[in-house]
Amino acid sequence: MSASLPKIALRITTQWRRFEQLSSAALYELLRFRQQIFVVEQRSPYPDLDGLDQAAWHLLGRADGNFAAYLRLLPPGDAMPAVRIGRVAVAAAMRREGVGRGLMTEALGLCRERYPRQPIRLSAQLHLARFYESLGFTATAAPYDDFGVAHVEMAMSPATTLPPECLSP
Ligand SMILES: CC(C)(COP(=O)(O)OP(=O)(O)OC[C@H]1O[C@@H](n2cnc3c(N)ncnc32)[C@H](O)[C@@H]1OP(=O)(O)O)[C@@H](O)C(=O)NCCC(=O)NCCS
């Protein structure tokens, strides 16, 4: 599946890819992007390569051909009945222009299309909880520390009404 949607800010074009659809160059690019933001920029020595990428949907965002935004979506499985969104990241130079919200609405749209009966979960960095609340998530537990970064577990039930932009074709 591939998309270039006006709802994503500016000139970002997005593509959904399953792991096996990623070229080795694209895989290297997305791992380097995640490492730069979550490990280097956020100074958090966490194990980014957690063995879950192989089962994930990967949303790649590019601006003028350059890697600019990313998230992954883990389908529900036997061990986890919920869909899980994670690694939401926008290039530092492109933040606060609506790209992150656009990525999330695209991910929620895919969740509703493919997994309409599953709850959606994510582990939010605590200072972004309001952003995720504005999309329909609520905190499900007390905040916790994850490799030096405060997080809170959040969930959205399948009955939650999504913001209208998530549902447009
Ligand atoms: C979090 C991140 C993806 C947001 O992307 P973005 O393109 O800047 O987000 P948007 O411009 O679409 O803003 C979305 C909302 O988040 C809020 N927000 C963005 N950055 C924020 C910050 N640092 N602190 C608090 N709120 C923030 C905005 O106020 C905005 O709310 P609004 O739409 O009501 O104004 C981006 O800052 C990023 O990549 N950060 C580093 C990686 C990271 O921390 N990822 C989050 C993992 S849970």
The ligand as an ORCA input file, in Angstrom:
! r2SCAN-3c Opt
* xyz 0 1
  C       6.531     13.618     19.150
  C       6.708     13.982     17.707
  C       6.555     12.753     16.829
  C       5.604     15.000     17.327
  O       5.738     15.288     15.959
  P       5.352     16.738     15.418
  O       5.375     16.697     13.944
  O       6.168     17.771     16.089
  O       3.851     16.845     15.963
  P       2.700     17.828     15.491
  O       3.288     19.088     14.971
  O       1.764     17.092     14.620
  O       2.006     18.118     16.867
  C       1.081     17.201     17.431
  C       0.734     17.633     18.826
  O       1.770     17.239     19.716
  C       2.140     18.330     20.528
  N       3.570     18.295     20.732
  C       4.506     18.144     19.774
  N       5.715     18.167     20.346
  C       5.524     18.307     21.681
  C       6.385     18.397     22.796
  N       7.723     18.350     22.667
  N       5.841     18.546     24.024
  C       4.498     18.607     24.169
  N       3.623     18.532     23.152
  C       4.141     18.394     21.918
  C       1.756     19.565     19.750
  O       1.457     20.615     20.656
  C       0.577     19.134     18.947
  O      -0.631     19.387     19.570
  P      -1.725     20.269     18.844
  O      -1.977     19.586     17.503
  O      -2.895     20.216     19.749
  O      -1.100     21.599     18.691
  C       8.079     14.665     17.464
  O       8.222     15.740     18.365
  C       9.255     13.719     17.654
  O       9.645     13.026     16.725
  N       9.835     13.696     18.857
  C      10.972     12.819     19.124
  C      10.533     11.355     19.175
  C       9.464     11.126     20.219
  O       9.572     11.590     21.348
  N       8.426     10.397     19.831
  C       7.292     10.139     20.684
  C       7.258      8.747     21.153
  S       5.836      8.488     22.226
*
